[in-house]
Amino acid sequence: MVEMLSFTSDMTIEAIGEKGNSYVDRVWSALYEKMHEELTTAFAEIEDAAYGLYLDQLMPPLFEELEKNGFKALGEVEEGDFIIGKCLNFRNSLEKWGTEDNRSRIFWNVIKNSQNQPIGTLLTELPHSHYKFDIPVAPQIHIIQEFEKQKIVLKIREIKEKSN
């Protein structure tokens, strides 16, 4: 799966977002089908945490390819932080949109280049149900230029308000 990403160290946040979305579009459905039975069973026991198990398979190739090319995607981790998918920190996420059967959680990762300078932020949106294990539509990667928490949160709200 990693070869589908082919990042380079000089990529812009826009190019990273475009390649990231291409990757997710190509693999999310097959991975969902492959894991559906296992995660449906897991959902009965651990509820929303089953989506973390899905993201643990979907997202690491993207973050590993970024790291391989000198980018940093995981910010500072504090005691008590919960990390899934290699670099998705629950502290850096919002879930406020949609109905209980098609909810949206958005994680953000400030992406830094090899000089440790922020180049923008990747937003990973996971549509999901709270009633059963279901991802109703493809996860999506958005990119924004902001890299300060307050501005990121405002931009996420703006993106979601436009899409509703």
C-alpha positions as a Markdown table, in Angstrom:
| # | Residue | x | y | z |
|---|---|---|---|---|
| 1 | Met | 0.0 | 0.0 | 0.0 |
| 2 | Val | 2.8 | 2.4 | 0.7 |
| 3 | Glu | 4.0 | 2.5 | -2.9 |
| 4 | Met | 0.6 | 4.0 | -3.8 |
| 5 | Leu | 1.6 | 7.1 | -1.8 |
| 6 | Ser | 5.0 | 8.1 | -3.2 |
| 7 | Phe | 5.6 | 11.3 | -1.2 |
| 8 | Thr | 8.7 | 13.4 | -1.8 |
| 9 | Ser | 10.5 | 15.6 | 0.8 |
| 10 | Asp | 9.7 | 18.8 | -1.1 |
| 11 | Met | 5.9 | 18.3 | -1.3 |
| 12 | Thr | 3.5 | 21.0 | -0.3 |
| 13 | Ile | 0.6 | 20.3 | 2.1 |
| 14 | Glu | -1.8 | 20.5 | -0.9 |
| 15 | Ala | 0.2 | 17.8 | -2.7 |
| 16 | Ile | 0.3 | 15.6 | 0.4 |
| 17 | Gly | -3.5 | 16.0 | 0.9 |
| 18 | Glu | -4.1 | 15.1 | -2.8 |
| 19 | Lys | -1.9 | 12.0 | -2.6 |
| 20 | Gly | -3.4 | 11.1 | 0.8 |
| 21 | Asn | -6.9 | 11.3 | -0.5 |
| 22 | Ser | -6.0 | 9.2 | -3.6 |
| 23 | Tyr | -4.6 | 6.5 | -1.2 |
| 24 | Val | -7.6 | 6.5 | 1.0 |
| 25 | Asp | -10.0 | 6.4 | -2.0 |
| 26 | Arg | -8.1 | 3.3 | -3.3 |
| 27 | Val | -7.9 | 1.3 | -0.1 |
| 28 | Trp | -10.6 | 2.2 | 2.3 |
| 29 | Ser | -13.4 | 0.1 | 0.9 |
| 30 | Ala | -11.5 | -3.1 | 0.5 |
| 31 | Leu | -10.1 | -2.7 | 4.0 |
| 32 | Tyr | -13.6 | -2.0 | 5.3 |
| 33 | Glu | -14.9 | -5.2 | 3.6 |
| 34 | Lys | -12.0 | -7.3 | 4.8 |
| 35 | Met | -12.4 | -6.1 | 8.5 |
| 36 | His | -16.2 | -5.7 | 8.6 |
| 37 | Glu | -17.1 | -8.9 | 10.3 |
| 38 | Glu | -14.3 | -8.7 | 12.9 |
| 39 | Leu | -15.1 | -5.0 | 13.6 |
| 40 | Thr | -18.8 | -5.6 | 13.8 |
| 41 | Thr | -18.1 | -8.2 | 16.5 |
| 42 | Ala | -15.7 | -5.8 | 18.2 |
| 43 | Phe | -18.2 | -2.9 | 18.1 |
| 44 | Ala | -20.6 | -5.0 | 20.1 |
| 45 | Glu | -18.0 | -5.1 | 22.9 |
| 46 | Ile | -16.0 | -1.9 | 22.6 |
| 47 | Glu | -18.3 | 0.4 | 20.6 |
| 48 | Asp | -16.6 | 3.4 | 18.9 |
| 49 | Ala | -13.1 | 2.0 | 19.7 |
| 50 | Ala | -13.7 | -0.4 | 16.8 |
| 51 | Tyr | -13.2 | 2.5 | 14.5 |
| 52 | Gly | -9.8 | 3.0 | 16.0 |
| 53 | Leu | -8.9 | -0.6 | 15.0 |
| 54 | Tyr | -9.9 | 0.3 | 11.5 |
| 55 | Leu | -7.8 | 3.4 | 11.4 |
| 56 | Asp | -4.9 | 1.4 | 12.9 |
| 57 | Gln | -4.9 | -0.4 | 9.6 |
| 58 | Leu | -5.8 | 2.5 | 7.2 |
| 59 | Met | -3.6 | 5.3 | 8.3 |
| 60 | Pro | -0.1 | 4.0 | 9.2 |
| 61 | Pro | 1.1 | 3.6 | 5.6 |
| 62 | Leu | 0.3 | 7.3 | 5.0 |
| 63 | Phe | 2.1 | 8.5 | 8.1 |
| 64 | Glu | 5.0 | 6.1 | 7.6 |
| 65 | Glu | 5.6 | 7.4 | 4.1 |
| 66 | Leu | 5.5 | 11.0 | 5.4 |
| 67 | Glu | 8.1 | 10.1 | 8.0 |
| 68 | Lys | 10.3 | 8.3 | 5.5 |
| 69 | Asn | 10.4 | 11.6 | 3.5 |
| 70 | Gly | 11.4 | 13.8 | 6.4 |
| 71 | Phe | 8.0 | 15.0 | 7.6 |
| 72 | Lys | 6.6 | 14.9 | 11.1 |
| 73 | Ala | 3.0 | 14.3 | 11.7 |
| 74 | Leu | 2.7 | 13.5 | 15.4 |
| 75 | Gly | 2.8 | 16.5 | 17.7 |
| 76 | Glu | 3.8 | 16.3 | 21.3 |
| 77 | Val | 2.2 | 13.4 | 23.1 |
| 78 | Glu | 1.1 | 14.1 | 26.7 |
| 79 | Glu | 0.4 | 11.6 | 29.5 |
| 80 | Gly | -3.1 | 10.2 | 28.9 |
| 81 | Asp | -3.2 | 10.9 | 25.2 |
| 82 | Phe | -4.8 | 8.2 | 23.1 |
| 83 | Ile | -3.1 | 7.6 | 19.7 |
| 84 | Ile | -4.6 | 5.5 | 16.9 |
| 85 | Gly | -3.6 | 5.0 | 13.3 |
| 86 | Lys | 0.0 | 5.7 | 14.3 |
| 87 | Cys | -0.4 | 9.5 | 14.5 |
| 88 | Leu | -4.1 | 10.4 | 15.2 |
| 89 | Asn | -4.4 | 11.9 | 18.7 |
| 90 | Phe | -7.9 | 12.0 | 20.2 |
| 91 | Arg | -6.9 | 15.2 | 21.9 |
| 92 | Asn | -6.6 | 16.7 | 18.4 |
| 93 | Ser | -10.0 | 15.8 | 17.2 |
| 94 | Leu | -13.6 | 17.0 | 17.1 |
| 95 | Glu | -16.8 | 15.1 | 16.7 |
| 96 | Lys | -19.8 | 17.4 | 16.4 |
| 97 | Trp | -21.5 | 16.8 | 13.1 |
| 98 | Gly | -24.1 | 14.5 | 11.6 |
| 99 | Thr | -26.7 | 12.1 | 12.9 |
| 100 | Glu | -26.0 | 9.2 | 15.2 |
| 101 | Asp | -25.9 | 6.9 | 12.2 |
| 102 | Asn | -23.6 | 9.1 | 10.2 |
| 103 | Arg | -21.4 | 11.1 | 12.5 |
| 104 | Ser | -18.1 | 12.8 | 11.6 |
| 105 | Arg | -14.9 | 12.8 | 13.7 |
| 106 | Ile | -12.1 | 14.9 | 12.4 |
| 107 | Phe | -8.5 | 14.5 | 13.6 |
| 108 | Trp | -5.9 | 17.1 | 12.8 |
| 109 | Asn | -2.1 | 16.7 | 12.3 |
| 110 | Val | 0.1 | 19.7 | 11.9 |
| 111 | Ile | 2.7 | 18.5 | 9.3 |
| 112 | Lys | 6.3 | 19.7 | 9.8 |
| 113 | Asn | 9.0 | 19.5 | 7.2 |
| 114 | Ser | 12.5 | 18.2 | 7.8 |
| 115 | Gln | 13.5 | 21.6 | 9.2 |
| 116 | Asn | 10.7 | 21.2 | 11.8 |
| 117 | Gln | 8.7 | 24.1 | 10.2 |
| 118 | Pro | 4.9 | 23.6 | 9.9 |
| 119 | Ile | 3.8 | 23.5 | 6.3 |
| 120 | Gly | 0.0 | 23.1 | 7.1 |
| 121 | Thr | -2.4 | 20.7 | 8.7 |
| 122 | Leu | -3.9 | 17.4 | 7.5 |
| 123 | Leu | -7.5 | 16.8 | 8.6 |
| 124 | Thr | -8.6 | 13.2 | 8.6 |
| 125 | Glu | -12.4 | 12.9 | 8.6 |
| 126 | Leu | -14.0 | 9.6 | 9.6 |
| 127 | Pro | -17.7 | 9.2 | 9.0 |
| 128 | His | -19.2 | 6.5 | 11.3 |
| 129 | Ser | -22.3 | 5.2 | 13.0 |
| 130 | His | -22.8 | 5.1 | 16.8 |
| 131 | Tyr | -25.5 | 2.3 | 16.3 |
| 132 | Lys | -23.4 | -0.4 | 14.6 |
| 133 | Phe | -20.0 | -0.7 | 12.9 |
| 134 | Asp | -20.6 | 1.3 | 9.7 |
| 135 | Ile | -18.5 | 3.7 | 7.7 |
| 136 | Pro | -21.2 | 5.1 | 5.4 |
| 137 | Val | -18.9 | 7.0 | 3.0 |
| 138 | Ala | -15.2 | 7.1 | 2.4 |
| 139 | Pro | -13.0 | 8.8 | 5.0 |
| 140 | Gln | -11.6 | 12.0 | 3.6 |
| 141 | Ile | -8.4 | 14.1 | 4.0 |
| 142 | His | -8.7 | 17.8 | 4.0 |
| 143 | Ile | -5.8 | 20.3 | 4.1 |
| 144 | Ile | -5.6 | 23.7 | 5.7 |
| 145 | Gln | -2.9 | 26.2 | 6.0 |
| 146 | Glu | -3.4 | 26.9 | 9.7 |
| 147 | Phe | -1.3 | 25.2 | 12.4 |
| 148 | Glu | -2.4 | 26.8 | 15.6 |
| 149 | Lys | -5.1 | 24.9 | 17.5 |
| 150 | Gln | -7.7 | 27.7 | 17.7 |
| 151 | Lys | -7.4 | 28.5 | 14.0 |
| 152 | Ile | -7.5 | 24.8 | 13.2 |
| 153 | Val | -10.8 | 24.3 | 15.2 |
| 154 | Leu | -12.3 | 27.4 | 13.5 |
| 155 | Lys | -11.4 | 26.1 | 10.0 |
| 156 | Ile | -12.8 | 22.6 | 10.8 |
| 157 | Arg | -16.1 | 24.2 | 11.8 |
| 158 | Glu | -16.1 | 26.3 | 8.6 |
| 159 | Ile | -15.4 | 23.2 | 6.4 |
| 160 | Lys | -18.2 | 21.3 | 8.1 |
| 161 | Glu | -20.7 | 24.2 | 8.0 |
| 162 | Lys | -20.1 | 24.5 | 4.2 |
| 163 | Ser | -20.6 | 20.7 | 3.7 |
| 164 | Asn | -24.0 | 20.6 | 5.6 |
